[in-house]
Amino acid sequence: MDSRNILVLAEGQLGDLLLLTPALHAIRNGNPDARLTVLIFHRHRTARAGAAHLLFPSDGTGSAAVLTSHPSVDEVLEANRSDLRAMRGWGRISGEASLVREIRKRGFDTVLCTFPEDRFAVLAFLSGARKRVGQKDQSLSWLLNVTPAITKRTIGVLEYYCRLAECCGGKVENRQTKFHMPTVAMESASDRLRELGLDDVPWIAVHPGASGDYKVWPPGRYAALIDMLRARRVPVVLFSGHADGAILDAVTNALAAPVPVILTGDDVPLLGAFLQRAALCISNDSGPRHLAVAVGTPSLALFRRFHGKEWNVYPETDACATLTGREECPVCPAAACLDRIPPTERFGSACMRQIGAEQVLQRSLEMMGRSRPHA
């Protein structure tokens, strides 16, 4: 069954969209004459959305910038699940019907569900597409007709997307994620780094934010790490997104002395341009980590235990490394992580708290080519 008009249903988190880029490239390789559309569903309301905009063409802001600049994608659409969920009664029914009509009128013959969600399976079925692709192990898999026996937790998110792409005729040549950087973002980052005196020296980008408080390495340890790096004359720049205010405040309040702080908000290209110029990016298991990898910057990510298979999808190298707690967790059952933050703390699951600042310092300096810390 040839695919001529393909729709990919995707979640809007930055990391998910970056990990989707090799699969989209593969779909394009296998279907060079097909039209490829991606519909991004955001968990939280975006600035452009409202009751009159349940589905709208992307303007390339926020995480959607990953795909609007992707050469394999013809169109990017966006929708907000929160707007739909906020509707009640006939308003909800009317809103859902409107979304289905918008999808049906585009005449897709293939729909790929990148998440095993009921909403994705229902939309794929109601779209009228002849080929409906999604994993077998989900409650509404009977609405789909191409159902590979794969899960993210067993093969990892990156490989999962590539396997789904192959079900749509995709030809996977490599699994390297990519972010295509706009020139204006690179120029803005260069100007700011020149102002900071960092345009010609190696420096470390630290991004302490994450999508959940349990994924955040304790801010006090980020501050201790930054202080130790600065004591060794390693320049550090702190970065923060629009939802990272509390984390950023906690880090800066614990610092012995201030460091440059750059607020990139939802400007993913700008953050990517800064990360591309850094010698190393230190972060949690988060979107900025995946962005650093996509732009070719060495990355050191701090992980919870037992989440590596799904999200630590890159080969462990001197340029792409992870650290995680290794001791038995005092609050979770054996061989499982329930993302529990100690009751007296705001950030960091118990296993994240097993990672020490000195440990991160040593690995950072090794990755920077300075294996023996010195004062």
N, C-alpha and C positions, 0 to 999 in steps of 0.2 A: 504494500500500500504506500504509494508515493505521498510525501508530505509537501504541500505547496504553500500552506498558510498556517504557521505554527504559533501557538500561544503557550508561553511558559508562565505558570502561576508561582510567585515567589514571595517569601517574607522579606520585610524591609530592613532587617538589621544589616549593618555595614559588613560584618564578617561573613554573613551568609551570601551577600551579593558578590563579594570579592571571590569567595570560593566557588561561586557559580560561573565565573568568567571562562575557565577552561572548557566547561560543558557547552557554553554558548558558542565558543569558537569551534568546538567539535560538531555541533549541530549545523553550523554554517558550512563547514568543510564537507559534510555529508549531504547537504541540501543547498547547493550553491545558488539555485534559482528560487528558493522558497522565500517567503516573507516571514520574518521572525519578530514577534512582539512579546514583550515581557510585561505582565501585570503585577505590580508590587503592592502587596497588602501591608499597610503599616499598623502596628499594634497601637500606636498612639496617634492622636490627631495632628496633622500637619497644618502649617499656616495657611495653605491655599484652600483647604477643604472646608466644606460646610454642607448643609442639607441639600443645596443645589449642585453639589459637586461630589457625588458619591464615587464617581469614576471620572478621572480627568487626565489629559495628556501631561506628562511630566515636563517641568521647566528646568530639570537638571539640578535642583537644589537638594541638599541633604544627601542621604546615602544613594539616592537615585542617580547621582552624578557618576557612580561607578558604571552604570549601564548606558546612560545617554552619551557617554564618550566612547563606548565600546563599538568597534567597527563592524562587528557581526550582527548588531541589533538594529532593526529598522525603526521600531517604535517602542517607547516606554510609556505605560499607563500606570496610574497610581489610584489607590482606593484606601479608605480608612475604616478599619473594622470597628473602631470605637464609635464612629458616627452611626454606623448601622446598628450597633448594640444599644445605642442611646435611644433609638426609636421604639415606639410602643404601638401595639395593636395594628390597625390597618396601615398606619404610617410605616411600620417596619415591613409589613408585607409588600406595600407599594415600593419601598426603597429597594428591597431585595429583587423584586420583579423588574424594576428599572435597570438594576445592575445586570441581570441576566439578559434583558433585551439589548443592552449596549454591547454585550459580548456576542450574542447571537447574530446581530446584524453585520458583524465583521467577517462572518463566514469562515471560521477556522475549521480546518480539517483534522488538525492534531492539537491536543492539549496535554501538556506535561505538568504534573503536580510535583513540586519539589519538596513538599511537606506532606506527611500522612495525616492531613486534617480533613474532617468531614466537609467543611466549607469548600475545600479545593475539589474533592471528589464530586460533590453535588454540582458545582459550577462546570466542571469538565463534562458531566453527563448532560446538563441542561444547555450546554453550548451548541449541541448538535454535531460536534466533531465525531468523525468516524473512528479515529484512534485516540484513546484516552489512556495515558500512561501514569502509573503511580505504583508504589510498593504494594506487595501482596498483603503484608501483615498490617492491616488497618480495618476498622469496623465497616467502612463502606466500600471496600475493594470491589464488591460486585457491581458497582457503577462504572468501573474501569474495565478495559479489555486487554491491556498490556500490563501485566503485574509481575515484575521481577521480584524474586525472593531475596531482597536486600534490606538492610536497616543501617541507619547512620551509626548506631552504637557498636556495630560489629565490623564495619569496613571504613568508618570515618566519613565525614561530611563531603570532603573533596572527591573521594572515590565514588561515593553514593551519587553525586550529581553526574559524574562522568558515565556511570553505568546507566542512569536514566537517559542521558543523551544518546547513548548507543541504541536504546530502544526506539529512538526517533530517527534512526539512520545516521547518527553522529559518528564521526571518525575522529577518535581521540589521538592526536599526535603527541601531545605532552600535557602535563598537569600543572604547568606553571601559571599561577594567577597573575593577572596584569591589571594595572590601572593606567589609563592614558591621560597624561597630565596636560591641562590647558596651559598655554604659554603665559597667560596673565597671572596665573597662580605662582608659577615659577619666578616671575619677575617680582611679584609682591614679597615672596619669601626671601629672595636675594636682597631686596632693599632693606628689609627688617633685620636680617642677619648682619648686613653691613653696618647698620646703626648700632648693633650690639657688639661690633668688633669680632664677630665670629665667622666672617665669610671665608677666612683662610686658615682656620684652626679646627682641629677635630673637637667635637663637642657631643654630649649625650642628650638625647631627648628622653624625658621621663613623662609618661602619660599615666597617671594613677587611676583614671576613671574606668568604669565597667558598667554593664547593663544591670547588675545586681550587687547590692552591698556585700553579699557573701563571697563574691568573686574578687573583692578588693583586698589586696595586701594591706595590712594596717597602715594608715597614714603616718603614724609615728615612726614606722620603720622606713617608709619612703624618705621622711625627713632625715633620719639618721644616715641613710645611704647617701643622700645628697650632700650632707655635711662632710662625710668621709671622702667623697669624691672631690669636693672643693678643697679639702685639706691637702689633697694630692694634686692640686692645680689642674683638675679636669673640669672644664666648663660644663655646666648643666643648664638646660632650659626646661621649665615646666610647661606642660600643655594641658588645656582643659576644654571639653566640649560643653554644650549648652546645659546638660543635665549633671555636670560634675561639680557644681558649686560647693556643696558640702564637703566633698572629698578634698577639693583644692584648698578650701579654708583650713581644714584640719592639717594638711601637709604644711602649708605656709606658716601657720601659727606655731608649728613645732620646730621650725628651722632655726638654727643658731644665727643665721644671717640670710637676708633675702637673696633670691636668684631671679633671673628674668622669667616672667610668666607671659605666655601667649595664649589668648583666648580665641580659639578658632570657631567656636559655636558649631553650627551645622555645615560649615564650609569644608567639605571633604577634600576638594582639590587643593585648598590652601594648606590643610594639615598634611596632605600627601607631599606637597612641595617642600614643606619644612622637613618632614621625615626623610625625604630623598637626600637632603643636604647633611643629615646627621651621620655621625660615625657609628652610632648605636642607638637603638630604641629599647628602653626598658618599660614594660607595661604588664598589666594583668592579661589573662586570657580574654581578649577583647577585640573589638573592631580595629583600633589603632595598631594592634599587633599584626593583624592580617594586612593592613594597609602598608606597614613598613616592609613586610615581605614582598608585597606586590610591586613596590617601587624599588626593590633591590637593596634595602638597608638592612644591615645585621640587626637581629632581634633577639632579645632575652625576655622570655615571657614567664610569669609566675603563675603556676597552675595549682588547682585543687587536685587531690588524689583521685584516681580512678576515672578521670575525665579525659585522659590522654588519647584513648582510642578514637573517640568521637571528634575531638577538636584539635588535638596536637597532630595535625595531618601532614606536617613537613618532616623530611628526614632530619635527624639531629646532627648538626654540624657545628663547626666553630663560628659560623655566621648565622646560625638559626638554632637557638638553644632554649631549653626550658629548665626550670627548677620547681621542685614540688616537695612537700613534706614526706618523710619516709617512715616516721614513727607510727605506732598504733594510735589511732584516733581515740581520744577519751570520750567523745560524744556520739560517734556513729558506730553502727555494727561493723563487724569484720568484712573486709573486701567491698565496702560500699561507702559512698559519700552522699550524705543527705543535706549537704550545704548548710549545716547548722552553725550559726554564729554564737559564741559563748554568751550567756544571758546578760552579762554586765558590759558587753561591747557593742559598738555600732557597726563596725566593718570587719570583714574577714572571717571566713569559716575556720573551724578549729585546725584543719590541716594546712590552710594557708599560713596560719600563725606558727607553724613549725619551720618556716623558712626564715633564717636569720639575716640581718642586714650585712654582717660580715661575709656571709656566704654569697650574697648577691654582689657585694663589692668585689670579692676575689674573682668571680666569674666574669664580671663586667670588665675588669682590668685585663684579664686573659683575652677576652674578645677584642679589646682595644689594642692588643699587642704588648701589654705591660703586665707580664705574669707575676711579678713580684711587687706588691704594694710598697710604696715608699713615702716618707713624709716630705 
